[in-house]
Amino acid sequence: MPIFLLVFFLLMVGYAILINFYHRAWNQLPVYKVADRKPVTNISVVVAARNEEDNLPALLDSLNSQQYPSSLYEVIVVNDHSTDNTWSILQQAAYPELKLRPINLAAYLEDTGTTRSYKKKAIETGIREARGTLIVTTDADCRLGDQWLQTFASFYETTEAKFIAAPVRIDARRSLLGIFQTLDFITLQGITGASVYKRFHSMCNGANLAYEKKAFEEVNGFEGIDKIPSGDDMLLMHKIYQKYPDKVFYLKAQEAIASTAPAASWKAFFHQRIRWASKADSYDDKRIFWTLLLVYLMNVCFLVAAVAAFWKNIWLFFCLLLLLAKVLIEFPFVHSAAIFFGQTSMMKYFPFLQPLHILYTIIAGWLGKFGKYEWKGRVISKQPNN
């Protein structure tokens, strides 16, 4: 018991130091203001879409409404073997001012089941056809403000960035699942902004990214990570970071936020998180590996203490005490990020969802390593990397 408590305490101290670092870094990260000058950057927005008939119209509307010169951007949507009306919607879309270029991935790659990374193939195909200097990627279920591209272009022209990670927000209804996902996403976004700003480790979300087409080509795109189903975002980010360590940024601007709906069910949510966790042991960036290990071990300690409480009540006391400490450590940081995303009203639920968050972290982390998940109608099992 004393040894376990000592280990638990040391992990908690390490975790407190880590969260305090993220908190200070997030607050130090300046909010970007769009420069008052005429944009000159040619942009190609690349979207991989599979079975997105319900989401595509709203995405295309938001892309058509951009306050960015129509002559300076195009939209490439790559249909990834959809079994619904996604391809028909793309072919019939009528936006006179929008340079929309639908691409059918089946013309480049048969759906034979021989690849485990269809999304990377779709993005890669779109980039190959892109005419823009700057590639901007988002997901087909996202909604974008009308200054989204303008903000990216201004930031790119100001910083000469090679890779830009940008904020993503969950727009959820007030259900347990929606609130839980929103708070989890706020935390992840705060960590993303802080870690990128301090160059502590590579982290981003594929729903809102930008990178130079030239930089993508210089690192040979997804070569070397193309057998990993996920990782079109963070794994690519680290490849570009290795070549241009001073040209990778986080764009902290509300105008650059991409909004997305939460997963529709707990099953879909866990499959999403297992997919994200499945790439953890594929990171060349070992800095994030040790960070993830610290967080995972600390959560496992909570589970061990909770199980031990069935035999000795003293363990329940220790578990509750350390759970309170965890809330006090995390709350100021998550609240700071929630202010930026305009979601502080969710913070009142934060302490009460901690047990659920601990359990989810343990399950998703374990199944990400040893389990399988369903993504866009495809079942993908964890396999050793070749």
Buried (B, 14 or more C-beta within 10 A) or exposed (E): EEEBBEEBBEBBEBBBEBBEBBBBBBBEBEEBEBBEEEBEBBBBBBBBBBBBBBBBEBBBBBBBBBEBBEEBBBBBBBBBBBEEBBBEBBEEBEBEEBBBBBBBBEEBBEEEEEBBBBBBBBBBBBBBBBEBBBBBBBBBBBBBBBBBBBBBBBBBBBBEBBBBBBBBBBEBEEEEBBBBBBBBBBBBBBBBBBBBBBEBBBBBBBBBBBBBBEBBEBBEBBEBBBBBBBBBBBBBBBBBBEEBEEBBBBBBBBBBBBBBBBBEEEEBBBBBBBBBBBBBBBBBBEBBBEBBEBBBBBBBBBBBBBEBBEEEEEBBEBBEEBBEBBBEBBBEBBBBBBEBBEBBEBBEBBBEBBBEBBBBBBBBBBBBBEBBBBBBEBEBEBEEEE
